Amino acid sequence: MPDTNLSENPSSEELADTRTAWAEDRTILANERTFASWMRTGMACIAVALGLKAVFQDTDYPLLAKAVAEIFVLSALLIFWASVRKSRKAHKRMSEHDAEAQSARRMALLAAILSIGAVATGIILWTL
């Protein structure tokens, strides 16, 4: 693992190793931002499901409206867990240097909490 602490007169190889280490750190942080983006996308799917319920509340076909809303809830669940999987894969390929990455366990916990919320939302949509 390259060291990011440079000596007083660093060689070109030492500078290259440091740049590589910083690039890996930036990639780790980009992976976390991507994970957060996918979490937001999943939450947007849940918001669409709730919006469909509100818009089609007085429809003649309530089961159809609920089914379409449920598609968005299921999409949110798929997005949450696909993002955990992709984030884990990317994290395994990287080495931490100066940046401290979020643990895979913490990301999975967040996805689990949001999944519980999505399932609860789906249940509420069907009971109303």
C-alpha positions as CSV (number, residue, x, y, z in Angstrom):
1,M,0.0,0.0,0.0
2,P,1.5,3.3,-1.0
3,D,2.2,5.8,1.7
4,T,0.6,9.2,1.4
5,N,3.1,10.9,3.7
6,L,5.8,12.4,1.5
7,S,9.4,12.7,2.4
8,E,11.1,16.1,2.2
9,N,12.5,15.4,-1.3
10,P,10.1,12.9,-2.8
11,S,11.2,10.9,-5.9
12,S,9.0,10.7,-8.9
13,E,8.0,7.1,-8.0
14,E,7.0,8.2,-4.5
15,L,4.9,11.0,-6.0
16,A,3.2,8.6,-8.4
17,D,2.4,6.2,-5.5
18,T,0.9,9.0,-3.5
19,R,-1.2,10.1,-6.5
20,T,-2.4,6.5,-6.9
21,A,-3.3,6.4,-3.2
22,W,-5.3,9.6,-3.4
23,A,-7.0,8.4,-6.5
24,E,-8.1,5.2,-4.7
25,D,-9.4,7.4,-1.8
26,R,-11.4,9.5,-4.3
27,T,-12.8,6.4,-5.8
28,I,-13.9,5.1,-2.4
29,L,-15.7,8.4,-1.7
30,A,-17.3,8.3,-5.1
31,N,-18.5,4.8,-4.4
32,E,-20.2,6.2,-1.2
33,R,-21.8,9.0,-3.1
34,T,-23.1,6.6,-5.7
35,F,-24.6,4.4,-3.0
36,A,-26.3,7.5,-1.5
37,S,-27.7,8.4,-5.0
38,W,-29.2,4.9,-5.4
39,M,-30.7,5.2,-1.9
40,R,-32.3,8.5,-2.9
41,T,-33.6,6.9,-6.2
42,G,-35.2,4.1,-4.1
43,M,-36.8,6.7,-1.9
44,A,-38.1,8.5,-5.0
45,C,-39.7,5.3,-6.1
46,I,-41.6,5.1,-2.8
47,A,-42.6,8.7,-3.2
48,V,-44.0,7.9,-6.7
49,A,-46.0,5.0,-5.2
50,L,-47.5,7.3,-2.5
51,G,-48.2,9.9,-5.2
52,L,-50.0,7.3,-7.3
53,K,-52.1,6.4,-4.4
54,A,-53.1,10.0,-3.8
55,V,-53.8,10.7,-7.5
56,F,-55.8,7.6,-8.1
57,Q,-57.6,7.5,-4.8
58,D,-61.1,7.9,-6.3
59,T,-60.5,5.7,-9.4
60,D,-63.0,3.1,-10.5
61,Y,-60.1,0.6,-10.5
62,P,-58.4,0.8,-7.1
63,L,-56.7,-2.6,-7.4
64,L,-55.0,-1.5,-10.6
65,A,-53.8,1.8,-9.0
66,K,-52.5,-0.2,-6.0
67,A,-50.8,-2.7,-8.2
68,V,-49.0,0.0,-10.2
69,A,-48.0,1.7,-6.9
70,E,-46.7,-1.6,-5.6
71,I,-44.4,-1.9,-8.7
72,F,-42.6,1.2,-7.5
73,V,-42.3,-0.1,-4.0
74,L,-40.8,-3.3,-5.3
75,S,-38.5,-1.3,-7.6
76,A,-37.3,0.6,-4.5
77,L,-36.4,-2.7,-2.7
78,L,-34.5,-3.9,-5.8
79,I,-32.6,-0.6,-6.0
80,F,-31.7,-0.7,-2.3
81,W,-30.2,-4.1,-2.4
82,A,-28.6,-3.8,-5.8
83,S,-26.8,-0.7,-4.6
84,V,-25.5,-2.6,-1.5
85,R,-24.2,-5.4,-3.7
86,K,-22.5,-3.0,-6.2
87,S,-21.0,-0.9,-3.4
88,R,-19.6,-4.0,-1.7
89,K,-18.0,-5.1,-4.9
90,A,-16.4,-1.8,-5.5
91,H,-15.2,-1.5,-1.9
92,K,-13.5,-4.9,-2.0
93,R,-11.4,-3.7,-5.0
94,M,-10.1,-0.6,-3.2
95,S,-7.6,0.1,-0.5
96,E,-8.1,2.9,2.0
97,H,-5.3,5.4,2.6
98,D,-6.3,8.8,4.0
99,A,-10.1,8.4,3.6
100,E,-12.0,6.2,5.9
101,A,-14.8,4.3,4.0
102,Q,-18.2,3.5,5.5
103,S,-18.4,-0.2,6.4
104,A,-20.3,-2.6,4.2
105,R,-22.3,-3.5,7.3
106,R,-23.4,0.1,7.8
107,M,-24.5,0.4,4.2
108,A,-26.5,-2.9,4.5
109,L,-28.1,-1.7,7.7
110,L,-29.3,1.5,6.0
111,A,-30.6,-0.6,3.1
112,A,-32.4,-2.9,5.6
113,I,-34.0,0.0,7.4
114,L,-35.2,1.6,4.2
115,S,-36.4,-1.8,3.0
116,I,-38.5,-2.2,6.1
117,G,-39.9,1.3,5.5
118,A,-40.7,0.4,1.9
119,V,-42.5,-2.8,2.8
120,A,-44.4,-0.9,5.5
121,T,-45.4,1.7,2.9
122,G,-46.6,-1.1,0.6
123,I,-48.7,-2.7,3.3
124,I,-50.2,0.7,4.1
125,L,-51.0,1.3,0.5
126,W,-52.9,-2.0,0.2
127,T,-54.9,-1.5,3.4
128,L,-56.1,2.1,2.6
